[in-house]
């Protein structure tokens, strides 16, 4: 009996000591970062905006510090290249050094313009890591996003071929009528 109490006391002491030594994980996974991760748009020269929601799932209040953006990995035709901006602008609600209570959310914006470049049938892709830095969290919350900008399809109008054919038939009918009128 005495041995069991001794072992129980040792286990309780070790568990208590581990709780004091190990950092509390309350803020470790406290932010959920949601939004589109695969975006495909047509290169029309238009501006595009996409919103990302950051939600505080921790047990305490976190303070948003600033947005982070990893350097984009780029592939494809540079004619469709675009300026990328991300963070606190437009209608985004996350602003620097603002506390975010547990269970609350704020939004960040990713925006870019397409160039309306040459319609040579190819595309341009960039992959970027969006994130935010918070007080109380040692690593920023991140989300990987891939954006593809496609050239518009150059497809002939379907009605143009029948229109051309009917025009040629009409010309042939007129030529045939003139020929038969000349022989009579």
Z-matrix of the N, CA and C atoms (Angstrom, degrees):
N
C 1 1.441
C 2 1.530 1 110.25
N 3 1.338 2 114.21 1 -41.86
C 4 1.452 3 119.29 2 -178.62
C 5 1.531 4 110.63 3 -64.43
N 6 1.325 5 117.39 4 -35.56
C 7 1.451 6 122.45 5 179.82
C 8 1.531 7 110.79 6 -67.62
N 9 1.328 8 116.34 7 -39.91
C 10 1.468 9 119.89 8 178.54
C 11 1.521 10 110.93 9 -63.59
N 12 1.313 11 117.47 10 -43.22
C 13 1.475 12 121.03 11 179.13
C 14 1.520 13 109.33 12 -64.37
N 15 1.330 14 116.89 13 -39.06
C 16 1.463 15 120.78 14 178.51
C 17 1.527 16 111.50 15 -62.65
N 18 1.331 17 116.34 16 -46.37
C 19 1.468 18 119.93 17 178.92
C 20 1.522 19 111.18 18 -65.20
N 21 1.314 20 116.21 19 -39.89
C 22 1.460 21 120.32 20 178.33
C 23 1.524 22 110.78 21 -62.72
N 24 1.317 23 116.94 22 -41.20
C 25 1.454 24 121.62 23 178.51
C 26 1.528 25 110.86 24 -64.62
N 27 1.329 26 116.82 25 -40.76
C 28 1.467 27 120.91 26 178.11
C 29 1.526 28 110.36 27 -64.13
N 30 1.322 29 118.08 28 -44.92
C 31 1.469 30 121.80 29 179.75
C 32 1.526 31 110.57 30 -62.45
N 33 1.317 32 117.96 31 -44.23
C 34 1.468 33 121.51 32 179.25
C 35 1.525 34 110.49 33 -63.20
N 36 1.320 35 118.12 34 -42.41
C 37 1.469 36 121.90 35 179.06
C 38 1.526 37 110.99 36 -64.39
N 39 1.340 38 117.61 37 -42.84
C 40 1.464 39 120.69 38 178.42
C 41 1.525 40 111.38 39 -64.43
N 42 1.309 41 117.57 40 -41.71
C 43 1.459 42 120.90 41 178.63
C 44 1.523 43 110.46 42 -63.84
N 45 1.326 44 117.16 43 -41.98
C 46 1.462 45 120.74 44 178.57
C 47 1.524 46 110.40 45 -64.84
N 48 1.338 47 117.42 46 -43.47
C 49 1.463 48 121.49 47 179.50
C 50 1.528 49 110.88 48 -64.22
N 51 1.315 50 117.15 49 -39.70
C 52 1.476 51 119.92 50 178.61
C 53 1.519 52 110.16 51 -63.91
N 54 1.316 53 117.42 52 -36.94
C 55 1.465 54 120.98 53 177.88
C 56 1.504 55 112.31 54 -65.57
N 57 1.323 56 117.69 55 -31.49
C 58 1.462 57 121.10 56 178.84
C 59 1.523 58 111.89 57 -79.94
N 60 1.325 59 116.86 58 -33.19
C 61 1.455 60 121.39 59 -175.74
C 62 1.523 61 111.90 60 -84.18
N 63 1.315 62 116.79 61 -43.42
C 64 1.462 63 120.23 62 -177.71
C 65 1.523 64 110.32 63 -75.53
N 66 1.325 65 117.80 64 139.52
C 67 1.461 66 119.50 65 178.35
C 68 1.528 67 110.81 66 -69.34
N 69 1.298 68 115.72 67 145.85
C 70 1.459 69 120.84 68 178.61
C 71 1.515 70 109.62 69 -72.06
N 72 1.328 71 119.44 70 131.46
C 73 1.462 72 121.73 71 -176.91
C 74 1.528 73 113.83 72 -84.65
N 75 1.315 74 119.26 73 18.16
C 76 1.457 75 121.38 74 -173.96
C 77 1.530 76 112.45 75 -58.48
N 78 1.331 77 118.43 76 -35.52
C 79 1.463 78 120.79 77 -176.85
C 80 1.528 79 112.32 78 -104.59
N 81 1.319 80 117.97 79 -3.11
C 82 1.459 81 120.42 80 -173.17
C 83 1.519 82 112.42 81 -60.48
N 84 1.299 83 118.47 82 -46.94
C 85 1.458 84 121.57 83 -179.81
C 86 1.518 85 109.20 84 -116.78
N 87 1.302 86 116.61 85 38.87
C 88 1.449 87 121.14 86 -171.18
C 89 1.513 88 115.89 87 -78.49
N 90 1.332 89 119.37 88 -10.30
C 91 1.463 90 120.57 89 -176.50
C 92 1.523 91 109.75 90 -117.83
N 93 1.325 92 115.89 91 131.15
C 94 1.456 93 121.49 92 171.59
C 95 1.525 94 107.07 93 -105.09
N 96 1.326 95 115.99 94 129.08
C 97 1.464 96 122.52 95 -176.88
C 98 1.518 97 106.56 96 -115.10
N 99 1.340 98 118.96 97 110.87
C 100 1.461 99 121.08 98 -176.75
C 101 1.524 100 111.35 99 -125.04
N 102 1.307 101 115.63 100 151.18
C 103 1.457 102 122.97 101 178.72
C 104 1.514 103 108.96 102 159.74
N 105 1.340 104 117.63 103 177.20
C 106 1.468 105 119.81 104 -178.18
C 107 1.525 106 111.79 105 -65.89
N 108 1.327 107 116.76 106 135.25
C 109 1.462 108 120.88 107 179.99
C 110 1.525 109 112.75 108 -108.82
N 111 1.320 110 117.73 109 -13.49
C 112 1.459 111 122.00 110 177.74
C 113 1.526 112 107.32 111 -133.49
N 114 1.327 113 115.59 112 111.64
C 115 1.465 114 121.45 113 -174.60
C 116 1.527 115 108.23 114 -119.50
N 117 1.327 116 117.26 115 134.09
C 118 1.454 117 121.96 116 176.54
C 119 1.523 118 108.13 117 -132.95
N 120 1.352 119 116.37 118 122.60
C 121 1.458 120 121.37 119 -178.77
C 122 1.526 121 109.46 120 -131.04
N 123 1.321 122 116.18 121 164.64
C 124 1.457 123 122.47 122 177.91
C 125 1.515 124 110.00 123 -97.55
N 126 1.328 125 116.72 124 138.44
C 127 1.462 126 123.20 125 -178.50
C 128 1.523 127 110.17 126 -76.64
N 129 1.322 128 115.73 127 88.89
C 130 1.461 129 120.89 128 -179.06
C 131 1.519 130 112.17 129 -113.83
N 132 1.340 131 117.24 130 1.37
C 133 1.450 132 120.74 131 -175.21
C 134 1.527 133 111.98 132 86.30
N 135 1.324 134 117.29 133 9.45
C 136 1.467 135 121.71 134 -177.44
C 137 1.531 136 110.77 135 -88.60
N 138 1.334 137 115.07 136 164.00
C 139 1.464 138 122.33 137 173.83
C 140 1.525 139 108.67 138 -97.41
N 141 1.316 140 116.80 139 141.52
C 142 1.458 141 122.52 140 179.88
C 143 1.521 142 109.60 141 -125.39
N 144 1.327 143 116.70 142 142.60
C 145 1.464 144 122.58 143 176.27
C 146 1.518 145 109.33 144 -132.39
N 147 1.319 146 115.75 145 138.60
C 148 1.458 147 122.81 146 176.81
C 149 1.519 148 107.82 147 -133.09
N 150 1.328 149 115.99 148 141.98
C 151 1.462 150 120.32 149 -175.13
C 152 1.517 151 110.96 150 -111.61
N 153 1.326 152 115.31 151 145.08
C 154 1.450 153 124.21 152 -179.42
C 155 1.521 154 108.52 153 -124.65
N 156 1.335 155 116.08 154 133.79
C 157 1.453 156 121.53 155 -177.99
C 158 1.522 157 109.68 156 -102.36
N 159 1.317 158 115.53 157 130.16
C 160 1.456 159 122.21 158 175.79
C 161 1.518 160 106.93 159 -111.18
N 162 1.334 161 117.39 160 120.93
C 163 1.463 162 122.87 161 -176.63
C 164 1.521 163 109.83 162 -117.25
N 165 1.332 164 116.09 163 131.76
C 166 1.458 165 122.22 164 177.55
C 167 1.528 166 108.32 165 -84.35
N 168 1.338 167 116.21 166 107.98
C 169 1.466 168 121.84 167 178.58
C 170 1.520 169 112.02 168 -102.30
N 171 1.327 170 116.45 169 7.12
C 172 1.460 171 119.03 170 -178.75
C 173 1.527 172 109.75 171 -80.38
N 174 1.304 173 114.79 172 176.70
C 175 1.467 174 119.27 173 -178.87
C 176 1.522 175 112.22 174 -87.28
N 177 1.325 176 117.76 175 -3.48
C 178 1.462 177 119.94 176 -178.28
C 179 1.510 178 112.13 177 -133.17
N 180 1.321 179 115.38 178 -178.87
C 181 1.459 180 121.72 179 178.39
C 182 1.521 181 109.60 180 -83.37
N 183 1.332 182 116.38 181 131.38
C 184 1.461 183 122.29 182 175.84
C 185 1.522 184 108.33 183 -110.58
N 186 1.314 185 116.14 184 151.00
C 187 1.458 186 119.83 185 178.11
C 188 1.518 187 108.89 186 -110.30
N 189 1.336 188 115.35 187 120.65
C 190 1.466 189 121.67 188 177.12
C 191 1.528 190 107.61 189 -71.72
N 192 1.328 191 117.59 190 132.08
C 193 1.455 192 120.91 191 -177.20
C 194 1.532 193 110.99 192 -103.29
N 195 1.333 194 118.05 193 -61.53
C 196 1.467 195 121.24 194 -179.52
C 197 1.524 196 110.21 195 -162.27
N 198 1.344 197 116.71 196 158.61
C 199 1.464 198 119.73 197 177.59
C 200 1.524 199 110.29 198 -78.85
N 201 1.314 200 116.26 199 152.47
C 202 1.459 201 121.07 200 173.77
C 203 1.522 202 108.41 201 -124.09
N 204 1.299 203 115.11 202 146.86
C 205 1.469 204 120.76 203 179.21
C 206 1.514 205 107.55 204 -140.41
N 207 1.319 206 115.94 205 121.19
C 208 1.454 207 119.94 206 176.82
C 209 1.513 208 110.24 207 -73.29
N 210 1.323 209 116.54 208 152.55
C 211 1.465 210 120.11 209 178.86
C 212 1.513 211 109.53 210 -63.22
N 213 1.339 212 118.18 211 127.61
C 214 1.464 213 119.70 212 -174.86
C 215 1.524 214 113.49 213 -68.54
N 216 1.324 215 115.36 214 142.79
C 217 1.458 216 123.19 215 170.61
C 218 1.518 217 106.54 216 -91.32
N 219 1.320 218 116.94 217 124.92
C 220 1.461 219 121.47 218 -169.81
C 221 1.517 220 110.38 219 -118.11
N 222 1.351 221 116.53 220 141.98
C 223 1.460 222 121.28 221 171.08
C 224 1.518 223 108.61 222 -147.00
N 225 1.315 224 116.43 223 153.47
C 226 1.459 225 120.71 224 176.57
C 227 1.510 226 113.17 225 108.39
N 228 1.326 227 115.48 226 -164.26
C 229 1.452 228 124.53 227 -174.54
C 230 1.530 229 111.31 228 -76.63
N 231 1.332 230 118.40 229 120.53
C 232 1.464 231 119.92 230 -179.80
C 233 1.526 232 114.10 231 -67.50
N 234 1.351 233 118.40 232 -12.19
C 235 1.471 234 120.04 233 176.56
C 236 1.526 235 111.43 234 -61.47
N 237 1.334 236 116.51 235 -27.68
C 238 1.456 237 120.21 236 -178.87
C 239 1.530 238 111.94 237 -95.45
N 240 1.345 239 117.40 238 9.89
C 241 1.461 240 119.92 239 -176.52
C 242 1.521 241 110.68 240 -62.42
N 243 1.322 242 114.70 241 158.66
C 244 1.448 243 119.78 242 -169.97
C 245 1.517 244 110.31 243 -148.69
N 246 1.335 245 116.36 244 150.52
C 247 1.462 246 121.13 245 172.29
C 248 1.524 247 108.17 246 -80.19
N 249 1.326 248 116.07 247 133.18
C 250 1.461 249 121.69 248 -178.43
C 251 1.521 250 108.23 249 -110.91
N 252 1.321 251 117.35 250 131.11
C 253 1.458 252 120.27 251 172.04
C 254 1.513 253 108.73 252 -129.42
N 255 1.317 254 115.83 253 145.71
C 256 1.460 255 121.57 254 -175.59
C 257 1.520 256 108.39 255 -146.63
N 258 1.313 257 116.56 256 139.36
C 259 1.451 258 118.60 257 172.82
C 260 1.500 259 115.46 258 135.05
N 261 1.348 260 113.69 259 -134.62
C 262 1.461 261 123.26 260 -169.83
C 263 1.526 262 110.87 261 -97.24
N 264 1.295 263 118.29 262 78.55
C 265 1.462 264 121.08 263 177.30
C 266 1.515 265 107.76 264 -151.60
N 267 1.308 266 116.55 265 175.65
C 268 1.459 267 120.37 266 179.01
C 269 1.519 268 110.57 267 59.30
N 270 1.315 269 116.41 268 -127.70
C 271 1.465 270 120.34 269 -177.94
C 272 1.529 271 112.11 270 -101.29
N 273 1.332 272 117.81 271 16.60
C 274 1.463 273 121.20 272 177.15
C 275 1.529 274 109.35 273 -63.29
N 276 1.332 275 116.74 274 142.03
C 277 1.468 276 120.16 275 -176.86
C 278 1.522 277 113.44 276 -105.81
N 279 1.345 278 118.88 277 -10.12
C 280 1.463 279 120.05 278 174.62
C 281 1.526 280 107.55 279 -79.00
N 282 1.304 281 117.40 280 123.45
C 283 1.465 282 120.76 281 177.35
C 284 1.519 283 108.95 282 -127.18
N 285 1.328 284 116.56 283 152.81
C 286 1.454 285 122.38 284 -173.87
C 287 1.521 286 114.43 285 -55.53
N 288 1.325 287 114.78 286 135.52
C 289 1.466 288 124.97 287 176.06
C 290 1.526 289 112.87 288 58.15
N 291 1.317 290 115.59 289 35.21
C 292 1.457 291 120.67 290 176.65
C 293 1.523 292 109.15 291 -102.41
N 294 1.357 293 117.29 292 128.17
C 295 1.469 294 119.14 293 177.32
C 296 1.528 295 111.10 294 -67.57
N 297 1.319 296 115.64 295 142.80
C 298 1.457 297 122.27 296 177.05
C 299 1.526 298 107.07 297 -123.71
N 300 1.328 299 116.07 298 109.93
C 301 1.460 300 121.55 299 -176.38
C 302 1.523 301 111.01 300 -67.05
N 303 1.316 302 115.79 301 158.18
C 304 1.454 303 121.85 302 177.44
C 305 1.526 304 109.68 303 -56.80
N 306 1.345 305 116.57 304 130.01
C 307 1.459 306 121.87 305 -179.29
C 308 1.516 307 114.00 306 87.68
N 309 1.332 308 118.52 307 -6.78
C 310 1.471 309 121.83 308 -179.42
C 311 1.522 310 110.98 309 -90.68
N 312 1.335 311 115.03 310 161.57
C 313 1.470 312 121.53 311 179.86
C 314 1.514 313 110.52 312 -132.06
N 315 1.322 314 115.57 313 158.17
C 316 1.460 315 121.87 314 169.39
C 317 1.528 316 107.04 315 -144.07
N 318 1.330 317 117.08 316 167.28
C 319 1.466 318 120.46 317 -176.36
C 320 1.521 319 111.53 318 -120.02
N 321 1.345 320 114.26 319 150.36
C 322 1.462 321 123.35 320 172.56
C 323 1.523 322 106.03 321 -120.76
N 324 1.332 323 116.68 322 158.78
C 325 1.459 324 120.62 323 -177.66
C 326 1.525 325 110.28 324 -122.53
N 327 1.340 326 115.78 325 136.85
C 328 1.459 327 123.31 326 170.87
C 329 1.520 328 105.54 327 -110.09
N 330 1.332 329 116.97 328 124.50
C 331 1.466 330 120.29 329 -178.57
C 332 1.528 331 109.63 330 -133.92
N 333 1.311 332 115.22 331 147.84
C 334 1.461 333 120.89 332 174.91
C 335 1.519 334 108.30 333 -157.22
N 336 1.314 335 115.21 334 157.73
C 337 1.468 336 122.09 335 177.10
C 338 1.521 337 107.85 336 -110.91
N 339 1.316 338 115.92 337 141.60
C 340 1.458 339 118.75 338 170.53
C 341 1.519 340 106.57 339 -91.14
N 342 1.327 341 116.76 340 154.05
C 343 1.460 342 120.78 341 -172.07
C 344 1.518 343 113.83 342 -87.72
N 345 1.334 344 117.27 343 -17.97
C 346 1.459 345 118.70 344 -172.96
C 347 1.513 346 109.83 345 67.82
N 348 1.341 347 116.26 346 33.12
C 349 1.465 348 122.90 347 -175.33
C 350 1.520 349 113.32 348 -66.18
N 351 1.304 350 115.12 349 -161.68
C 352 1.462 351 120.98 350 -176.09
C 353 1.521 352 110.87 351 -66.44
N 354 1.310 353 116.51 352 141.77
C 355 1.464 354 122.40 353 178.92
C 356 1.517 355 108.96 354 -92.02
N 357 1.330 356 115.66 355 73.01
C 358 1.448 357 119.66 356 -177.69
C 359 1.527 358 112.48 357 -105.46
N 360 1.335 359 117.27 358 18.12
C 361 1.454 360 122.02 359 171.17
C 362 1.515 361 116.29 360 77.85
N 363 1.328 362 118.75 361 12.37
C 364 1.460 363 119.16 362 -179.09
C 365 1.533 364 110.42 363 -113.46
N 366 1.309 365 116.65 364 -167.82
C 367 1.457 366 120.09 365 -177.33
C 368 1.523 367 110.36 366 -143.90
N 369 1.317 368 114.50 367 171.51
C 370 1.458 369 123.85 368 179.61
C 371 1.518 370 106.46 369 -133.05
N 372 1.328 371 117.64 370 130.62
C 373 1.461 372 121.26 371 -178.55
C 374 1.518 373 109.42 372 -126.34
N 375 1.330 374 115.96 373 135.47
C 376 1.455 375 119.05 374 169.96
C 377 1.517 376 109.26 375 -131.10
N 378 1.313 377 114.52 376 139.64
C 379 1.463 378 121.65 377 177.09
C 380 1.516 379 106.75 378 -113.50
N 381 1.305 380 117.18 379 129.82
C 382 1.461 381 121.48 380 -176.37
C 383 1.523 382 109.00 381 -136.96
N 384 1.312 383 116.28 382 147.56
C 385 1.462 384 121.64 383 175.10
C 386 1.519 385 108.05 384 -101.98
N 387 1.327 386 115.43 385 115.75
C 388 1.455 387 120.99 386 177.48
C 389 1.517 388 108.40 387 -95.42
N 390 1.303 389 117.43 388 148.31
C 391 1.453 390 119.18 389 -179.89
C 392 1.510 391 112.29 390 -161.84
N 393 1.318 392 114.69 391 -177.24
C 394 1.456 393 122.00 392 177.48
C 395 1.511 394 108.25 393 -149.93
N 396 1.312 395 116.23 394 145.55
C 397 1.454 396 121.93 395 178.36
C 398 1.524 397 108.51 396 -105.34
N 399 1.318 398 115.69 397 137.47
C 400 1.468 399 122.43 398 -175.84
C 401 1.518 400 109.89 399 -129.31
N 402 1.325 401 116.95 400 149.50
C 403 1.466 402 119.04 401 169.26
C 404 1.516 403 107.25 402 -76.55
N 405 1.310 404 116.68 403 144.43
C 406 1.457 405 120.49 404 -179.91
C 407 1.511 406 113.70 405 91.12
N 408 1.333 407 117.98 406 -8.22
C 409 1.470 408 121.83 407 178.11
C 410 1.518 409 106.79 408 -125.10
N 411 1.326 410 116.87 409 127.60
C 412 1.462 411 119.66 410 -175.71
C 413 1.525 412 112.79 411 -75.33
N 414 1.331 413 118.66 412 -29.84
C 415 1.461 414 120.51 413 179.31
C 416 1.523 415 109.24 414 -116.08
N 417 1.321 416 117.57 415 141.12
C 418 1.465 417 119.08 416 178.91
C 419 1.525 418 111.83 417 -66.83
N 420 1.317 419 115.92 418 153.90
C 421 1.463 420 120.33 419 174.22
C 422 1.519 421 107.03 420 -83.29
N 423 1.330 422 117.04 421 131.77
C 424 1.467 423 121.65 422 -174.04
C 425 1.516 424 111.62 423 -127.90
N 426 1.338 425 114.51 424 157.56
C 427 1.453 426 122.18 425 174.32
C 428 1.524 427 107.46 426 -145.56
N 429 1.337 428 117.45 427 127.64
C 430 1.462 429 121.49 428 178.50
C 431 1.525 430 109.28 429 -87.04
N 432 1.335 431 115.52 430 130.89
C 433 1.461 432 121.74 431 -177.19
C 434 1.528 433 108.40 432 -127.81
N 435 1.349 434 116.38 433 135.56
C 436 1.457 435 121.19 434 175.12
C 437 1.521 436 108.54 435 -118.58
N 438 1.336 437 115.81 436 126.48
C 439 1.462 438 122.23 437 -178.94
C 440 1.525 439 108.74 438 -117.10
N 441 1.333 440 116.67 439 129.61
C 442 1.458 441 122.01 440 176.47
C 443 1.526 442 108.47 441 -117.84
N 444 1.331 443 115.40 442 127.94
C 445 1.468 444 121.85 443 177.28
C 446 1.519 445 106.65 444 -109.29
N 447 1.331 446 116.88 445 114.61
C 448 1.467 447 122.90 446 -176.46
C 449 1.520 448 110.74 447 -101.67
N 450 1.336 449 114.94 448 144.97
C 451 1.461 450 119.43 449 171.65
C 452 1.514 451 109.23 450 -67.13
N 453 1.342 452 117.57 451 147.33
C 454 1.462 453 118.81 452 175.87
C 455 1.523 454 110.11 453 -65.62
N 456 1.313 455 117.01 454 148.78
C 457 1.464 456 121.63 455 178.48
C 458 1.516 457 109.22 456 -71.41
N 459 1.312 458 115.52 457 134.05
C 460 1.460 459 120.41 458 175.12
C 461 1.520 460 106.19 459 -103.01
N 462 1.344 461 116.08 460 97.53
C 463 1.454 462 122.48 461 -177.14
C 464 1.524 463 107.43 462 -120.49
N 465 1.328 464 117.78 463 129.10
C 466 1.462 465 117.74 464 178.06
C 467 1.529 466 110.72 465 -64.08
N 468 1.317 467 114.17 466 151.15
C 469 1.468 468 119.61 467 178.91
C 470 1.520 469 108.16 468 -65.12
N 471 1.324 470 117.74 469 129.45
C 472 1.465 471 119.75 470 -175.36
C 473 1.530 472 113.82 471 -62.27
N 474 1.309 473 119.07 472 -28.24
C 475 1.467 474 121.19 473 -176.92
C 476 1.524 475 112.80 474 -80.33
N 477 1.318 476 118.65 475 -10.79
C 478 1.462 477 119.57 476 -175.06
C 479 1.535 478 112.90 477 -69.36
N 480 1.327 479 118.86 478 -35.93
C 481 1.465 480 120.32 479 179.67
C 482 1.532 481 112.43 480 -68.92
N 483 1.330 482 120.32 481 -46.37
C 484 1.469 483 118.61 482 176.15
C 485 1.536 484 111.95 483 -63.29
N 486 1.309 485 117.17 484 -33.77
C 487 1.469 486 120.11 485 178.08
C 488 1.530 487 110.30 486 -64.93
N 489 1.320 488 117.01 487 -42.87
C 490 1.459 489 121.28 488 177.46
C 491 1.533 490 110.04 489 -62.68
N 492 1.339 491 116.80 490 -44.59
C 493 1.460 492 120.54 491 -179.94
C 494 1.523 493 111.34 492 -62.65
N 495 1.343 494 118.04 493 -42.68
C 496 1.473 495 119.46 494 179.98
C 497 1.525 496 110.84 495 -67.71
N 498 1.312 497 117.82 496 -33.90
C 499 1.469 498 120.55 497 176.36
C 500 1.521 499 111.43 498 -64.94
N 501 1.326 500 116.46 499 -43.33
C 502 1.463 501 120.13 500 178.33
C 503 1.527 502 111.34 501 -65.31
N 504 1.351 503 117.33 502 -39.53
C 505 1.473 504 120.32 503 176.00
C 506 1.528 505 110.67 504 -62.75
N 507 1.318 506 117.33 505 -40.28
C 508 1.470 507 120.81 506 178.13
C 509 1.522 508 111.65 507 -62.72
N 510 1.348 509 116.77 508 -42.76
C 511 1.466 510 120.38 509 178.14
C 512 1.526 511 110.98 510 -64.36
N 513 1.336 512 116.09 511 -39.22
C 514 1.457 513 119.14 512 177.86
C 515 1.529 514 110.82 513 -65.78
N 516 1.320 515 118.03 514 -37.77
C 517 1.470 516 121.48 515 178.83
C 518 1.528 517 110.32 516 -65.44
N 519 1.322 518 116.91 517 -42.03
C 520 1.479 519 120.31 518 178.68
C 521 1.525 520 109.86 519 -64.24
N 522 1.332 521 117.66 520 -44.10
C 523 1.467 522 121.08 521 179.34
C 524 1.519 523 110.83 522 -63.26
N 525 1.331 524 118.08 523 -39.89
C 526 1.463 525 121.43 524 178.88
C 527 1.524 526 110.77 525 -66.75
N 528 1.334 527 117.51 526 -41.16
C 529 1.464 528 121.08 527 179.12
C 530 1.531 529 110.34 528 -63.62
N 531 1.346 530 118.10 529 -41.61
C 532 1.459 531 120.31 530 178.86
C 533 1.524 532 111.04 531 -65.48
N 534 1.315 533 116.79 532 -38.33
C 535 1.452 534 120.15 533 -179.61
C 536 1.520 535 110.18 534 -66.73
N 537 1.338 536 117.31 535 -44.17
C 538 1.467 537 118.73 536 -179.78
C 539 1.535 538 110.82 537 -70.09
N 540 1.336 539 117.77 538 -32.06
C 541 1.473 540 120.53 539 177.78
C 542 1.543 541 110.26 540 -69.68
N 543 1.316 542 118.36 541 -33.73
C 544 1.454 543 122.05 542 179.96
C 545 1.522 544 111.33 543 -72.27
N 546 1.311 545 119.66 544 -29.64
C 547 1.446 546 122.12 545 -179.45
C 548 1.510 547 111.73 546 -81.75
N 549 1.286 548 121.53 547 -14.76
C 550 1.479 549 123.48 548 -178.96
C 551 1.445 550 109.72 549 -96.03
